[in-house]
Amino acid sequence: MAFSRYREVLRTPGIVRLVLLTLVARAPNGMSSLAILLLVSPRHGYGQAGVVVGVYVAAIGVFGPLSTRVGARLGLRRVLLTMAAGYFAAMVGLALAADGPYAAVLGCAVAAGVSQPPIVAIVRGLWPRLFPPEQVPVLYGLEATAQELVFVVGPALVALLAGLASARVAVLVTGALALAGTAGLVGSPLVTDPPVSPAGRRRVLGRRLAVLVGLGMTCSMAFNMVDIGVIAFMSGRHAGAASGVALSMWAVGSMVGGLFFGAARKAAGRRGVALSVLSVAGGLGLLAASPGRAGLVVVLFAGGAAIAPAFARLYGLVADGVPDSGTAEAFAWLGVGFLAGSSLGASAGGFTVELFGPRATFLLAAAVPAAYALTLLAVDAGRRSPAGAAGLAAAR
Protein backbone atom coordinates (compact mmCIF):
# COMPACT_ATOMS: atom_id res chain seq x y z
CA MET A 1 0.00 0.00 0.00
CA ALA A 2 1.09 3.56 -0.70
CA PHE A 3 0.89 4.68 2.92
CA SER A 4 3.18 1.92 4.20
CA ARG A 5 5.73 2.85 1.56
CA TYR A 6 5.58 6.48 2.64
CA ARG A 7 6.11 5.48 6.28
CA GLU A 8 9.14 3.37 5.41
CA VAL A 9 10.79 6.25 3.57
CA LEU A 10 9.98 8.86 6.21
CA ARG A 11 11.68 6.78 8.92
CA THR A 12 15.05 7.70 7.39
CA PRO A 13 16.78 10.13 9.78
CA GLY A 14 16.58 13.74 8.66
CA ILE A 15 14.21 13.15 5.73
CA VAL A 16 11.11 14.69 7.32
CA ARG A 17 13.03 17.87 8.17
CA LEU A 18 14.53 17.96 4.67
CA VAL A 19 11.13 17.59 2.99
CA LEU A 20 9.57 20.30 5.17
CA LEU A 21 12.41 22.72 4.48
CA THR A 22 12.19 22.11 0.74
CA LEU A 23 8.48 22.94 0.87
CA VAL A 24 9.24 26.29 2.51
CA ALA A 25 12.11 26.99 0.11
CA ARG A 26 9.94 26.33 -2.93
CA ALA A 27 7.13 28.56 -1.65
CA PRO A 28 7.50 30.84 -4.72
CA ASN A 29 6.24 27.98 -6.91
CA GLY A 30 2.81 28.21 -5.31
CA MET A 31 2.74 31.90 -4.44
CA SER A 32 4.62 34.03 -6.94
CA SER A 33 2.38 33.85 -10.01
CA LEU A 34 -0.81 34.71 -8.14
CA ALA A 35 0.94 37.34 -6.02
CA ILE A 36 2.40 39.04 -9.09
CA LEU A 37 -0.95 38.94 -10.90
CA LEU A 38 -2.69 40.49 -7.91
CA LEU A 39 0.04 43.12 -7.68
CA VAL A 40 0.29 44.10 -11.35
CA SER A 41 -3.19 43.57 -12.84
CA PRO A 42 -5.03 46.47 -11.11
CA ARG A 43 -2.72 49.01 -12.77
CA HIS A 44 -1.74 47.27 -16.01
CA GLY A 45 -4.53 44.74 -16.74
CA TYR A 46 -4.51 40.97 -17.16
CA GLY A 47 -2.67 40.97 -20.48
CA GLN A 48 0.37 42.89 -19.28
CA ALA A 49 0.30 41.20 -15.87
CA GLY A 50 0.41 37.84 -17.66
CA VAL A 51 3.46 38.99 -19.60
CA VAL A 52 5.18 39.94 -16.33
CA VAL A 53 4.56 36.46 -14.95
CA GLY A 54 5.69 35.03 -18.28
CA VAL A 55 9.07 36.78 -18.32
CA TYR A 56 9.56 35.90 -14.65
CA VAL A 57 9.14 32.16 -15.20
CA ALA A 58 11.06 32.30 -18.50
CA ALA A 59 14.05 33.74 -16.67
CA ILE A 60 13.84 30.91 -14.12
CA GLY A 61 13.81 28.37 -16.92
CA VAL A 62 16.73 29.86 -18.82
CA PHE A 63 19.00 29.97 -15.77
CA GLY A 64 17.85 26.72 -14.12
CA PRO A 65 20.32 24.27 -15.74
CA LEU A 66 23.10 26.85 -15.53
CA SER A 67 22.59 27.35 -11.81
CA THR A 68 22.69 23.58 -11.14
CA ARG A 69 26.02 23.35 -12.98
CA VAL A 70 27.40 26.33 -11.08
CA GLY A 71 26.24 24.74 -7.83
CA ALA A 72 28.06 21.51 -8.70
CA ARG A 73 31.26 23.45 -9.37
CA LEU A 74 31.22 25.99 -6.54
CA GLY A 75 29.21 24.10 -3.93
CA LEU A 76 25.45 23.90 -3.50
CA ARG A 77 25.33 25.70 -0.18
CA ARG A 78 27.19 28.80 -1.34
CA VAL A 79 25.25 29.12 -4.59
CA LEU A 80 21.83 28.46 -3.07
CA LEU A 81 22.28 31.03 -0.30
CA THR A 82 23.58 33.68 -2.71
CA MET A 83 20.70 33.15 -5.10
CA ALA A 84 18.11 33.15 -2.31
CA ALA A 85 19.38 36.51 -1.04
CA GLY A 86 19.27 37.91 -4.57
CA TYR A 87 15.74 36.60 -5.06
CA PHE A 88 14.52 38.27 -1.90
CA ALA A 89 16.08 41.58 -2.97
CA ALA A 90 14.47 41.33 -6.42
CA MET A 91 11.02 40.64 -4.93
CA VAL A 92 11.41 43.69 -2.71
CA GLY A 93 12.23 45.70 -5.83
CA LEU A 94 9.18 44.30 -7.63
CA ALA A 95 6.90 45.25 -4.74
CA LEU A 96 8.26 48.79 -4.73
CA ALA A 97 8.11 49.15 -8.54
CA ALA A 98 4.52 47.96 -8.95
CA ASP A 99 3.05 51.46 -9.22
CA GLY A 100 5.87 52.73 -11.41
CA PRO A 101 6.68 52.33 -15.11
CA TYR A 102 5.88 48.99 -16.71
CA ALA A 103 9.50 48.57 -17.85
CA ALA A 104 10.65 48.70 -14.22
CA VAL A 105 8.14 46.02 -13.27
CA LEU A 106 9.41 43.78 -16.09
CA GLY A 107 13.02 44.36 -15.06
CA CYS A 108 12.40 43.38 -11.47
CA ALA A 109 10.49 40.28 -12.60
CA VAL A 110 13.44 39.19 -14.75
CA ALA A 111 15.85 39.75 -11.85
CA ALA A 112 13.67 37.65 -9.55
CA GLY A 113 13.47 34.85 -12.10
CA VAL A 114 17.22 34.82 -12.70
CA SER A 115 17.99 34.59 -8.99
CA GLN A 116 15.38 32.05 -7.87
CA PRO A 117 17.27 29.04 -6.41
CA PRO A 118 16.77 25.71 -8.32
CA ILE A 119 15.44 23.94 -5.23
CA VAL A 120 13.24 21.42 -7.04
CA ALA A 121 15.93 20.14 -9.43
CA ILE A 122 18.54 19.85 -6.69
CA VAL A 123 16.25 18.01 -4.27
CA ARG A 124 15.04 15.57 -6.93
CA GLY A 125 18.65 14.94 -7.78
CA LEU A 126 19.33 14.01 -4.14
CA TRP A 127 16.90 11.07 -3.96
CA PRO A 128 18.90 8.59 -6.10
CA ARG A 129 21.98 9.33 -3.97
CA LEU A 130 20.18 8.99 -0.62
CA PHE A 131 17.97 5.93 -1.26
CA PRO A 132 18.31 2.49 -2.87
CA PRO A 133 16.78 2.09 -6.36
CA GLU A 134 13.68 0.28 -5.13
CA GLN A 135 12.72 3.25 -2.92
CA VAL A 136 13.41 6.03 -5.42
CA PRO A 137 10.00 5.68 -7.18
CA VAL A 138 8.35 6.04 -3.78
CA LEU A 139 10.27 9.28 -3.25
CA TYR A 140 9.04 10.66 -6.55
CA GLY A 141 5.50 9.75 -5.56
CA LEU A 142 6.05 11.52 -2.24
CA GLU A 143 7.61 14.42 -4.13
CA ALA A 144 4.63 14.82 -6.44
CA THR A 145 2.22 14.60 -3.52
CA ALA A 146 4.09 16.81 -1.07
CA GLN A 147 4.63 19.52 -3.65
CA GLU A 148 0.89 19.96 -3.86
CA LEU A 149 1.05 21.34 -0.33
CA VAL A 150 2.86 24.29 -1.87
CA PHE A 151 -0.05 24.81 -4.24
CA VAL A 152 -2.60 24.35 -1.47
CA VAL A 153 -1.03 26.65 1.08
CA GLY A 154 0.59 29.08 -1.38
CA PRO A 155 -2.47 30.51 -3.14
CA ALA A 156 -4.47 30.49 0.09
CA LEU A 157 -1.69 32.37 1.87
CA VAL A 158 -1.48 34.89 -0.96
CA ALA A 159 -5.25 35.36 -0.80
CA LEU A 160 -5.09 35.86 2.96
CA LEU A 161 -2.21 38.33 2.79
CA ALA A 162 -3.78 40.26 -0.07
CA GLY A 163 -7.10 40.42 1.73
CA LEU A 164 -5.76 41.41 5.14
CA ALA A 165 -2.89 43.61 3.94
CA SER A 166 -2.09 43.98 0.22
CA ALA A 167 -0.69 42.19 -2.80
CA ARG A 168 2.59 44.02 -2.15
CA VAL A 169 2.87 42.25 1.22
CA ALA A 170 2.14 38.91 -0.47
CA VAL A 171 5.06 39.47 -2.86
CA LEU A 172 7.39 40.38 0.01
CA VAL A 173 6.41 37.31 2.04
CA THR A 174 7.02 35.12 -1.01
CA GLY A 175 10.61 36.32 -1.20
CA ALA A 176 11.13 36.03 2.56
CA LEU A 177 9.91 32.42 2.68
CA ALA A 178 12.24 31.44 -0.16
CA LEU A 179 15.20 32.95 1.69
CA ALA A 180 14.31 31.39 5.05
CA GLY A 181 13.61 27.94 3.59
CA THR A 182 16.80 27.90 1.54
CA ALA A 183 18.87 28.98 4.55
CA GLY A 184 17.47 26.08 6.56
CA LEU A 185 17.86 23.63 3.70
CA VAL A 186 21.57 24.21 3.18
CA GLY A 187 22.13 23.45 6.86
CA SER A 188 20.95 19.84 6.41
CA PRO A 189 23.77 17.27 6.34
CA LEU A 190 21.81 15.35 3.69
CA VAL A 191 22.37 18.12 1.14
CA THR A 192 25.62 17.14 -0.52
CA ASP A 193 27.30 18.19 -3.73
CA PRO A 194 26.59 15.82 -6.66
CA PRO A 195 29.43 13.94 -8.34
CA VAL A 196 30.76 15.72 -11.42
CA SER A 197 30.91 13.50 -14.50
CA PRO A 198 30.96 15.13 -17.96
CA ALA A 199 30.33 11.74 -19.54
CA GLY A 200 27.21 11.29 -17.45
CA ARG A 201 26.05 14.77 -18.42
CA ARG A 202 26.30 13.93 -22.10
CA ARG A 203 24.08 10.91 -21.55
CA VAL A 204 21.43 13.08 -19.91
CA LEU A 205 20.78 15.31 -22.90
CA GLY A 206 19.10 13.56 -25.79
CA ARG A 207 15.92 12.83 -27.71
CA ARG A 208 14.33 10.77 -24.94
CA LEU A 209 14.61 13.55 -22.38
CA ALA A 210 13.53 16.16 -24.93
CA VAL A 211 10.26 14.28 -25.48
CA LEU A 212 9.58 14.21 -21.73
CA VAL A 213 10.49 17.88 -21.36
CA GLY A 214 7.98 18.66 -24.11
CA LEU A 215 5.31 16.70 -22.30
CA GLY A 216 5.98 18.61 -19.09
CA MET A 217 5.98 21.90 -20.99
CA THR A 218 2.52 21.34 -22.48
CA CYS A 219 1.11 20.43 -19.06
CA SER A 220 2.65 23.49 -17.45
CA MET A 221 1.34 25.73 -20.22
CA ALA A 222 -2.15 24.36 -19.67
CA PHE A 223 -1.97 24.81 -15.90
CA ASN A 224 -0.96 28.45 -16.16
CA MET A 225 -3.70 29.18 -18.68
CA VAL A 226 -6.16 27.59 -16.25
CA ASP A 227 -4.74 29.66 -13.37
CA ILE A 228 -5.62 32.88 -15.13
CA GLY A 229 -8.93 31.48 -16.33
CA VAL A 230 -9.88 30.54 -12.76
CA ILE A 231 -8.93 34.00 -11.48
CA ALA A 232 -11.09 35.64 -14.16
CA PHE A 233 -13.96 33.19 -13.59
CA MET A 234 -13.97 33.79 -9.84
CA SER A 235 -13.13 37.51 -9.71
CA GLY A 236 -14.12 39.15 -12.99
CA ARG A 237 -12.00 41.95 -14.43
CA HIS A 238 -9.84 42.46 -11.35
CA ALA A 239 -8.14 39.55 -9.59
CA GLY A 240 -9.52 38.90 -6.12
CA ALA A 241 -8.73 36.77 -3.10
CA ALA A 242 -11.48 34.18 -3.80
CA SER A 243 -9.45 32.87 -6.75
CA GLY A 244 -6.70 31.78 -4.38
CA VAL A 245 -9.12 29.54 -2.50
CA ALA A 246 -10.31 27.94 -5.74
CA LEU A 247 -6.75 27.27 -6.91
CA SER A 248 -5.95 25.75 -3.53
CA MET A 249 -8.79 23.24 -3.94
CA TRP A 250 -7.28 22.21 -7.28
CA ALA A 251 -4.05 21.38 -5.47
CA VAL A 252 -5.95 19.57 -2.68
CA GLY A 253 -7.46 17.26 -5.30
CA SER A 254 -4.02 16.56 -6.72
CA MET A 255 -2.63 15.84 -3.26
CA VAL A 256 -5.41 13.37 -2.49
CA GLY A 257 -4.87 11.63 -5.81
CA GLY A 258 -1.16 11.41 -5.18
CA LEU A 259 -1.60 9.98 -1.70
CA PHE A 260 -3.61 7.06 -3.03
CA PHE A 261 -1.90 6.43 -6.36
CA GLY A 262 1.38 8.32 -6.65
CA ALA A 263 3.56 6.04 -4.52
CA ALA A 264 1.53 2.86 -4.98
CA ARG A 265 2.32 2.62 -8.69
CA LYS A 266 5.67 2.78 -10.38
CA ALA A 267 6.40 4.60 -13.61
CA ALA A 268 4.46 2.85 -16.37
CA GLY A 269 6.61 3.82 -19.34
CA ARG A 270 6.00 6.54 -21.87
CA ARG A 271 2.60 5.17 -22.86
CA GLY A 272 1.45 5.15 -19.22
CA VAL A 273 2.63 8.72 -18.73
CA ALA A 274 0.86 9.84 -21.92
CA LEU A 275 -2.39 8.20 -20.80
CA SER A 276 -2.08 9.90 -17.42
CA VAL A 277 -1.62 13.26 -19.12
CA LEU A 278 -4.74 12.62 -21.19
CA SER A 279 -6.71 12.12 -17.98
CA VAL A 280 -5.33 15.43 -16.68
CA ALA A 281 -6.37 17.16 -19.91
CA GLY A 282 -9.86 15.71 -19.59
CA GLY A 283 -10.22 17.27 -16.16
CA LEU A 284 -9.12 20.65 -17.51
CA GLY A 285 -11.65 20.47 -20.32
CA LEU A 286 -14.49 19.76 -17.87
CA LEU A 287 -13.86 23.13 -16.23
CA ALA A 288 -15.54 24.78 -19.21
CA ALA A 289 -18.84 23.12 -18.21
CA SER A 290 -18.77 24.43 -14.63
CA PRO A 291 -22.20 25.89 -13.77
CA GLY A 292 -20.85 28.58 -11.45
CA ARG A 293 -18.19 29.41 -8.91
CA ALA A 294 -19.06 26.59 -6.54
CA GLY A 295 -19.25 24.15 -9.42
CA LEU A 296 -15.86 25.30 -10.67
CA VAL A 297 -14.30 24.54 -7.28
CA VAL A 298 -15.80 21.03 -7.30
CA VAL A 299 -14.51 20.30 -10.81
CA LEU A 300 -11.09 21.68 -9.90
CA PHE A 301 -10.90 19.31 -6.93
CA ALA A 302 -12.03 16.28 -8.94
CA GLY A 303 -9.83 17.01 -11.94
CA GLY A 304 -6.83 17.73 -9.77
CA ALA A 305 -6.80 14.11 -8.53
CA ALA A 306 -5.11 13.05 -11.78
CA ILE A 307 -2.22 15.51 -11.60
CA ALA A 308 0.11 14.12 -8.90
CA PRO A 309 -0.05 10.51 -10.18
CA ALA A 310 0.77 11.70 -13.69
CA PHE A 311 3.76 13.68 -12.50
CA ALA A 312 4.99 10.88 -10.23
CA ARG A 313 5.16 8.67 -13.32
CA LEU A 314 6.85 11.42 -15.32
CA TYR A 315 9.53 11.94 -12.64
CA GLY A 316 10.22 8.21 -12.51
CA LEU A 317 10.62 8.07 -16.28
CA VAL A 318 12.99 11.05 -16.28
CA ALA A 319 15.21 9.46 -13.61
CA ASP A 320 15.18 6.00 -15.19
CA GLY A 321 18.58 5.21 -16.69
CA VAL A 322 20.13 8.58 -15.76
CA PRO A 323 23.44 8.34 -13.84
CA ASP A 324 23.73 10.00 -10.44
CA SER A 325 25.93 12.71 -11.92
CA GLY A 326 23.19 13.73 -14.33
CA THR A 327 19.98 13.38 -12.32
CA ALA A 328 19.88 16.95 -11.02
CA GLU A 329 20.58 18.35 -14.46
CA ALA A 330 17.93 16.11 -16.04
CA PHE A 331 15.37 17.54 -13.65
CA ALA A 332 16.70 21.03 -14.30
CA TRP A 333 15.94 20.51 -17.99
CA LEU A 334 12.50 19.19 -17.07
CA GLY A 335 12.14 22.37 -15.04
CA VAL A 336 13.03 24.35 -18.15
CA GLY A 337 10.11 22.67 -19.88
CA PHE A 338 7.79 23.42 -16.98
CA LEU A 339 8.83 27.04 -16.82
CA ALA A 340 8.78 27.56 -20.58
CA GLY A 341 5.25 26.22 -20.53
CA SER A 342 4.43 28.48 -17.59
CA SER A 343 5.73 31.49 -19.49
CA LEU A 344 3.74 30.67 -22.60
CA GLY A 345 0.68 29.75 -20.58
CA ALA A 346 0.72 32.89 -18.45
CA SER A 347 1.05 35.11 -21.50
CA ALA A 348 -1.47 33.17 -23.59
CA GLY A 349 -3.90 32.83 -20.71
CA GLY A 350 -3.99 36.56 -20.06
CA PHE A 351 -4.88 37.36 -23.64
CA THR A 352 -7.27 34.44 -24.23
CA VAL A 353 -9.23 35.39 -21.13
CA GLU A 354 -9.57 38.95 -22.38
CA LEU A 355 -10.46 37.90 -25.94
CA PHE A 356 -12.59 34.78 -25.42
CA GLY A 357 -13.39 34.49 -21.72
CA PRO A 358 -12.42 31.89 -19.11
CA ARG A 359 -14.49 28.98 -20.44
CA ALA A 360 -12.83 29.07 -23.84
CA THR A 361 -9.47 29.40 -22.06
CA PHE A 362 -10.14 26.15 -20.19
CA LEU A 363 -10.86 24.32 -23.46
CA LEU A 364 -7.78 25.71 -25.18
CA ALA A 365 -5.67 24.79 -22.15
CA ALA A 366 -6.92 21.19 -22.21
CA ALA A 367 -6.21 20.86 -25.94
CA VAL A 368 -2.47 21.58 -25.57
CA PRO A 369 -1.35 18.56 -23.47
CA ALA A 370 -4.03 16.34 -25.02
CA ALA A 371 -2.65 16.93 -28.52
CA TYR A 372 0.91 16.21 -27.41
CA ALA A 373 -0.04 13.04 -25.51
CA LEU A 374 -2.12 11.74 -28.41
CA THR A 375 0.79 12.35 -30.77
CA LEU A 376 3.11 10.32 -28.50
CA LEU A 377 0.60 7.47 -28.35
CA ALA A 378 0.21 7.49 -32.13
CA VAL A 379 3.97 7.48 -32.69
CA ASP A 380 4.50 4.65 -30.22
CA ALA A 381 1.63 2.65 -31.75
CA GLY A 382 3.16 3.11 -35.21
CA ARG A 383 6.52 1.83 -33.96
CA ARG A 384 4.91 -1.25 -32.42
CA SER A 385 2.83 -2.13 -35.48
CA PRO A 386 4.26 -4.51 -38.13
CA ALA A 387 4.12 -1.75 -40.75
CA GLY A 388 5.90 0.68 -38.46
CA ALA A 389 8.57 -1.85 -37.59
CA ALA A 390 9.11 -2.62 -41.26
CA GLY A 391 9.41 1.10 -42.01
CA LEU A 392 12.01 1.53 -39.29
CA ALA A 393 13.97 -1.45 -40.59
CA ALA A 394 13.88 -0.07 -44.13
CA ALA A 395 15.00 3.33 -42.89
CA ARG A 396 18.04 1.72 -41.30
DASUL-V434719 format. One record per backbone hydrogen bond with DSSP energy under -1.0 kcal/mol. NH is the residue of the N-H (numbers start at 0). CO is the residue of the C=O. Records with the same first field share a line. If there is no record, write none. Layout:
BEGIN
NH = CO / CO
END
This chain:
BEGIN
4 = 0
5 = 1
6 = 2
7 = 3
8 = 4
9 = 5
11 = 8
14 = 11
17 = 13
18 = 14
19 = 15
20 = 16
21 = 17
22 = 18
23 = 19
24 = 20
25 = 21
26 = 23
28 = 25
29 = 26
30 = 26
31 = 27
34 = 30
35 = 31
36 = 32
37 = 33
38 = 34
39 = 35
40 = 36
43 = 39
44 = 40
48 = 44
49 = 45
50 = 46
51 = 47
52 = 48
53 = 49
54 = 50
55 = 51
56 = 52
57 = 53
58 = 54
59 = 55
60 = 56
61 = 57
62 = 58
66 = 62
67 = 63
68 = 64
69 = 65
70 = 66
71 = 67
72 = 68
73 = 69
74 = 70
78 = 74
79 = 75
80 = 76
81 = 77
82 = 78
83 = 79
84 = 80
85 = 81
86 = 82
87 = 83
88 = 84
89 = 85
90 = 86
91 = 87
92 = 88
93 = 89
94 = 90
95 = 91
96 = 92
99 = 96
104 = 100
105 = 101
106 = 102
107 = 103
108 = 104
109 = 105
110 = 106
111 = 107
112 = 108
113 = 109
114 = 110
118 = 116
121 = 117
122 = 118
123 = 119
124 = 120
126 = 122
128 = 125
129 = 125
130 = 126
134 = 131
135 = 131
138 = 134
139 = 135
140 = 136
141 = 137
142 = 138
143 = 139
144 = 140
145 = 141
146 = 142
148 = 145
149 = 146
151 = 147
152 = 148
153 = 149
155 = 151
156 = 152
157 = 153
158 = 154
159 = 155
160 = 156
161 = 157
162 = 158
163 = 159
164 = 160
169 = 165
170 = 166
171 = 167
172 = 168
173 = 169
174 = 170
175 = 171
176 = 172
177 = 173
178 = 174
179 = 175
180 = 176
181 = 177
182 = 178
183 = 179
184 = 180
185 = 181
187 = 184
190 = 187
191 = 189
200 = 196
201 = 197
202 = 198
204 = 200
209 = 205
210 = 206
211 = 207
212 = 208
213 = 209
214 = 210
215 = 211
216 = 212
217 = 213
218 = 214
219 = 215
220 = 216
221 = 217
222 = 218
223 = 219
224 = 220
225 = 221
226 = 222
227 = 223
228 = 224
229 = 225
230 = 226
231 = 227
232 = 228
233 = 229
234 = 230
235 = 231
243 = 240
245 = 241
246 = 242
247 = 243
248 = 244
249 = 245
250 = 246
251 = 247
252 = 248
253 = 249
254 = 250
255 = 251
256 = 252
257 = 253
258 = 254
259 = 255
260 = 256
261 = 257
264 = 260
272 = 268
273 = 269
274 = 270
275 = 271
276 = 272
277 = 273
278 = 274
279 = 275
280 = 276
281 = 277
282 = 278
283 = 279
284 = 280
285 = 281
287 = 284
288 = 285
289 = 286
295 = 291
296 = 292
297 = 293
298 = 294
299 = 295
300 = 296
301 = 297
302 = 298
303 = 299
305 = 302
306 = 303
309 = 305
310 = 306
311 = 307
312 = 308
313 = 309
314 = 310
315 = 311
316 = 312
317 = 313
318 = 314
319 = 315
321 = 318
325 = 322
329 = 325
330 = 326
331 = 327
332 = 328
333 = 329
334 = 330
335 = 331
336 = 332
337 = 333
338 = 334
339 = 335
340 = 336
341 = 337
342 = 338
343 = 339
344 = 340
345 = 341
346 = 342
347 = 343
348 = 344
349 = 345
350 = 346
351 = 347
352 = 348
353 = 349
354 = 350
355 = 351
356 = 351
360 = 356
361 = 357
362 = 358
363 = 359
364 = 360
365 = 361
366 = 362
367 = 363
369 = 365
370 = 366
371 = 367
372 = 368
373 = 369
374 = 370
375 = 371
376 = 372
377 = 373
378 = 374
379 = 375
380 = 376
381 = 377
382 = 378
383 = 379
384 = 380
388 = 384
389 = 385
390 = 386
391 = 387
392 = 388
393 = 389
394 = 390
395 = 391
END
